[in-house]
Amino acid sequence: SGAALREGLALSPWLIKPNEEELAQARGLDPADARALADEARRLNARIEHVVMSQGAAGVSWFSPAAAWHAQPPKVRVVSTVGAGDSLLAGMLHGLLAGWPAERTLTHATAIAAQAVGQIGFGITDRAQLAELEAAVRLQPLSQ
């Protein structure tokens, strides 16, 4: 976040995963302006292959060279948000490095993050629950 994110963006990494507040702060935008944030993510996507913006309970948007998607997680009882973004990132990296299709990668990562907020600590603690969460994630393409 902050200066570290701004400096990191200048290096054009392969993937970034800021939340909407972090992206807004780094780029001088209003965090409540969803359209401006999506437009900025698309601009960044011209030089950063994967721009993943987490939006808490509102989901996650992923801008990649092939497509842009939004994943809406299922409603879950939130116990702790600590580590949710890291869990999302781990799921994204797992799917991308495994060569999974975009839809599977984003669905899996979103479900992992949803499971993470429902527990204290981290890790995939219940694979059956994770499968249920994956089945409840709703994807929609974002128009360009």
Residue frames relative to the residue before (quaternion, step in Angstrom):
aa qw qx qy qz dx dy dz
S 1.0000 0.0000 0.0000 0.0000 0.00 0.00 0.00
G 0.8056 0.3337 -0.2076 0.4433 3.54 -1.32 0.07
A 0.8431 -0.1116 0.1136 0.5136 3.53 -1.05 -0.88
A 0.6252 0.5464 -0.3441 0.4383 3.60 1.00 -0.76
L 0.6567 0.4896 -0.3097 0.4827 3.59 0.97 -0.82
R 0.6365 0.5255 -0.3356 0.4540 3.61 0.91 -0.86
E 0.6774 0.4749 -0.2944 0.4784 3.59 0.89 -0.88
G 0.6429 0.5249 -0.3190 0.4577 3.58 1.01 -0.78
L 0.6296 0.5376 -0.3316 0.4524 3.59 1.00 -0.79
A 0.6367 0.5484 -0.3256 0.4335 3.58 1.03 -0.78
L 0.6629 0.5086 -0.2982 0.4614 3.60 1.20 -0.45
S 0.3217 -0.7883 0.4664 0.2401 3.59 1.33 -0.09
P 0.0176 0.8249 -0.5635 0.0414 3.60 0.55 1.13
W 0.6623 -0.5073 0.3848 0.3949 3.55 -1.33 0.18
L 0.8008 0.0191 0.0468 0.5968 3.60 1.02 -0.83
I 0.0304 -0.7525 0.6561 0.0485 3.54 -1.19 0.68
K 0.0904 -0.7925 0.6012 0.0483 3.58 -1.20 0.56
P 0.1098 0.7882 -0.5974 0.0988 3.59 0.39 1.14
N 0.4150 -0.6131 0.5657 0.3631 3.54 -1.26 0.16
E 0.7139 -0.4800 0.2818 0.4248 3.57 -1.22 0.29
E 0.6327 0.5208 -0.3438 0.4585 3.62 1.03 -0.66
E 0.6547 0.5140 -0.3125 0.4577 3.58 0.97 -0.86
L 0.6617 0.4927 -0.3104 0.4723 3.59 0.93 -0.85
A 0.6429 0.5238 -0.3239 0.4554 3.59 0.93 -0.87
Q 0.6710 0.4956 -0.3013 0.4619 3.58 0.87 -0.91
A 0.6817 0.5035 -0.2937 0.4421 3.59 0.87 -0.92
R 0.7816 0.3315 -0.1603 0.5035 3.58 1.05 -0.74
G 0.5033 -0.6907 0.4037 0.3265 3.61 1.27 0.22
L 0.4636 0.6762 -0.4348 0.3725 3.56 1.05 0.82
D 0.5410 -0.5727 0.4986 0.3616 3.53 -1.33 0.28
P 0.4089 -0.7398 0.4691 0.2559 3.65 -0.58 1.05
A 0.6423 0.5178 -0.3273 0.4606 3.61 1.21 -0.34
D 0.6132 0.5542 -0.3419 0.4472 3.61 1.26 -0.20
A 0.2250 -0.8282 0.5021 0.1065 3.55 0.19 1.34
R 0.6377 0.5364 -0.3298 0.4437 3.60 0.99 -0.78
A 0.6652 0.4942 -0.3016 0.4715 3.60 0.92 -0.91
L 0.6432 0.5184 -0.3230 0.4618 3.59 1.01 -0.77
A 0.6566 0.4936 -0.3087 0.4794 3.60 0.96 -0.84
D 0.6399 0.5143 -0.3273 0.4679 3.60 0.98 -0.80
E 0.6573 0.4991 -0.3118 0.4708 3.60 0.98 -0.80
A 0.6236 0.5275 -0.3386 0.4672 3.59 1.01 -0.76
R 0.6452 0.5071 -0.3189 0.4742 3.61 1.00 -0.78
R 0.6347 0.5171 -0.3337 0.4674 3.60 1.00 -0.79
L 0.6593 0.5013 -0.3031 0.4713 3.56 0.94 -0.88
N 0.6194 0.5761 -0.3297 0.4193 3.56 1.09 -0.76
A 0.5384 0.6112 -0.4068 0.4136 3.59 1.20 -0.28
R 0.8066 0.2066 -0.1168 0.5414 3.61 1.14 -0.53
I 0.6864 0.3394 -0.2557 0.5901 3.57 1.34 -0.06
E 0.4578 -0.7521 0.3977 0.2580 3.55 -0.39 1.25
H 0.8065 0.1069 -0.0330 0.5806 3.58 0.92 -0.86
V 0.0272 -0.7690 0.6380 -0.0286 3.55 -0.66 1.19
V 0.0289 -0.7982 0.5988 -0.0590 3.55 -0.46 1.29
M 0.0507 -0.8147 0.5775 -0.0152 3.58 -0.53 1.18
S 0.2216 -0.7806 0.5721 0.1198 3.56 -0.56 1.17
Q 0.1521 -0.8066 0.5710 0.0154 3.50 -1.10 0.88
G 0.5844 -0.5995 0.3650 0.4072 3.57 1.09 0.66
A 0.8376 -0.1281 0.1177 0.5178 3.57 -0.98 -0.87
A 0.6033 0.5636 -0.3555 0.4382 3.60 1.24 -0.36
G 0.6480 -0.5704 0.3018 0.4045 3.58 1.24 -0.04
V 0.4446 -0.6511 0.5449 0.2856 3.49 -1.25 -0.60
S 0.1729 -0.7617 0.6168 0.0971 3.54 -1.08 0.81
W 0.1129 -0.7943 0.5967 0.0172 3.54 -0.94 0.97
F 0.1034 -0.7770 0.6208 0.0109 3.52 -0.78 1.14
S 0.0754 0.7906 -0.5978 0.1091 3.56 -0.60 1.20
P 0.6900 -0.4748 0.3186 0.4439 3.61 -1.19 0.20
A 0.7019 0.4885 -0.2706 0.4422 3.58 1.01 -0.78
A 0.8007 -0.1277 0.1512 0.5655 3.59 0.95 -0.83
A 0.2854 -0.6994 0.6160 0.2235 3.50 -1.38 0.11
W 0.0554 -0.8133 0.5782 -0.0346 3.55 -0.86 1.04
H 0.1619 -0.7239 0.6536 0.1499 3.50 -1.33 0.42
A 0.1395 -0.7722 0.6159 0.0701 3.56 -0.97 0.92
Q 0.1847 -0.7573 0.6201 0.0881 3.53 -0.90 1.01
P 0.2921 -0.7704 0.5343 0.1889 3.60 -0.54 1.08
P 0.5621 -0.5596 0.4591 0.4002 3.57 -1.21 0.29
K 0.5547 -0.5697 0.4731 0.3793 3.55 -1.23 0.39
V 0.0052 0.7833 -0.6201 0.0429 3.54 -0.92 0.98
R 0.5257 -0.5829 0.5016 0.3637 3.53 -1.26 0.34
V 0.2730 -0.7835 0.5411 0.1371 3.57 -0.61 1.16
V 0.1642 -0.7754 0.6069 0.0583 3.53 -0.81 1.12
S 0.7733 -0.1453 0.1304 0.6032 3.56 0.97 -0.90
T 0.3084 -0.7558 0.5477 0.1835 3.57 -0.95 0.85
V 0.4263 0.7062 -0.4667 0.3190 3.59 1.27 -0.05
G 0.8318 0.2017 -0.1681 0.4891 3.55 -0.76 1.05
A 0.4507 0.7045 -0.4579 0.3014 3.60 1.21 -0.08
G 0.6675 0.4928 -0.3024 0.4692 3.58 0.93 -0.85
D 0.6404 0.5092 -0.3201 0.4776 3.57 1.02 -0.77
S 0.6345 0.5231 -0.3237 0.4679 3.58 1.05 -0.76
L 0.6238 0.5280 -0.3259 0.4754 3.58 1.02 -0.82
L 0.6683 0.5043 -0.2948 0.4605 3.56 0.88 -0.97
A 0.6437 0.5173 -0.3271 0.4595 3.59 0.93 -0.83
G 0.6585 0.5037 -0.3072 0.4672 3.59 0.97 -0.82
M 0.6327 0.5212 -0.3273 0.4700 3.58 1.03 -0.79
L 0.6743 0.4937 -0.2982 0.4611 3.57 0.84 -0.96
H 0.6250 0.5415 -0.3418 0.4464 3.58 0.96 -0.83
G 0.7059 0.4664 -0.2717 0.4587 3.58 0.79 -1.00
L 0.6615 0.5066 -0.3116 0.4568 3.59 0.94 -0.85
L 0.7049 0.4583 -0.2746 0.4666 3.58 0.86 -0.93
A 0.6485 0.4955 -0.3134 0.4855 3.59 1.19 -0.51
G 0.4663 -0.7018 0.4279 0.3270 3.58 1.27 -0.21
W 0.3089 0.7688 -0.5050 0.2417 3.58 1.17 0.47
P 0.5769 -0.5458 0.4596 0.3976 3.59 -1.21 0.36
A 0.6714 -0.5263 0.3470 0.3896 3.56 -1.17 0.61
E 0.6653 0.5238 -0.3159 0.4281 3.58 0.84 -0.94
R 0.6728 0.4833 -0.2967 0.4751 3.58 0.93 -0.89
T 0.6352 0.5416 -0.3280 0.4423 3.58 0.95 -0.87
L 0.7186 0.4505 -0.2603 0.4614 3.57 0.75 -1.04
T 0.6309 0.5298 -0.3314 0.4599 3.59 0.99 -0.76
H 0.6718 0.4983 -0.2896 0.4653 3.56 0.89 -0.97
A 0.6734 0.4993 -0.2968 0.4573 3.59 0.86 -0.96
T 0.6517 0.5131 -0.3093 0.4651 3.58 0.97 -0.85
A 0.6534 0.5044 -0.3102 0.4717 3.59 0.98 -0.80
I 0.6227 0.5290 -0.3429 0.4635 3.60 1.00 -0.75
A 0.6602 0.4949 -0.3073 0.4740 3.60 0.93 -0.87
A 0.6381 0.5179 -0.3281 0.4658 3.61 1.00 -0.79
Q 0.6481 0.4938 -0.3244 0.4806 3.58 0.99 -0.75
A 0.6301 0.5682 -0.3321 0.4120 3.58 1.00 -0.83
V 0.6938 0.4766 -0.2998 0.4491 3.62 0.89 -0.82
G 0.6547 0.5238 -0.3082 0.4494 3.58 1.22 -0.32
Q 0.7513 0.3297 -0.1990 0.5360 3.58 1.22 0.16
I 0.4221 -0.6163 0.5839 0.3180 3.51 -1.35 0.22
G 0.7335 0.3281 -0.2722 0.5294 3.56 -0.84 0.93
F 0.3980 -0.7143 0.5280 0.2292 3.54 -1.24 -0.26
G 0.5362 0.6054 -0.4789 0.3415 3.52 -1.32 0.25
I 0.4825 -0.6166 0.5306 0.3247 3.51 -1.27 0.48
T 0.1275 -0.8624 0.4897 0.0129 3.51 -0.10 1.36
D 0.7927 0.1354 -0.0457 0.5927 3.57 1.16 -0.49
R 0.2742 -0.8100 0.4982 0.1432 3.58 -0.14 1.29
A 0.6138 0.5325 -0.3581 0.4599 3.62 1.06 -0.61
Q 0.6478 0.4981 -0.3151 0.4827 3.58 0.97 -0.83
L 0.6257 0.5370 -0.3373 0.4544 3.59 0.99 -0.82
A 0.6436 0.5140 -0.3213 0.4672 3.61 0.97 -0.81
E 0.6413 0.5115 -0.3227 0.4723 3.61 1.01 -0.78
L 0.6479 0.5098 -0.3145 0.4706 3.57 0.99 -0.84
E 0.6307 0.5315 -0.3319 0.4577 3.59 0.96 -0.83
A 0.6643 0.5094 -0.3054 0.4538 3.58 0.93 -0.88
A 0.7138 0.4558 -0.2521 0.4682 3.59 1.15 -0.57
V 0.4984 0.6331 -0.4423 0.3940 3.62 1.24 -0.11
R 0.1843 -0.7816 0.5889 0.0910 3.58 -0.94 0.88
L 0.1640 -0.7935 0.5830 0.0598 3.56 -0.77 1.10
Q 0.0515 0.7649 -0.6421 -0.0066 3.51 -1.20 0.57
P 0.4648 -0.6626 0.5010 0.3064 3.57 -0.99 0.78
L 0.3370 -0.7080 0.5813 0.2176 3.54 -1.12 0.70
S 0.4224 -0.7092 0.4963 0.2689 3.58 -0.78 0.96
Q 0.4704 -0.6891 0.4822 0.2670 3.54 -1.09 0.73
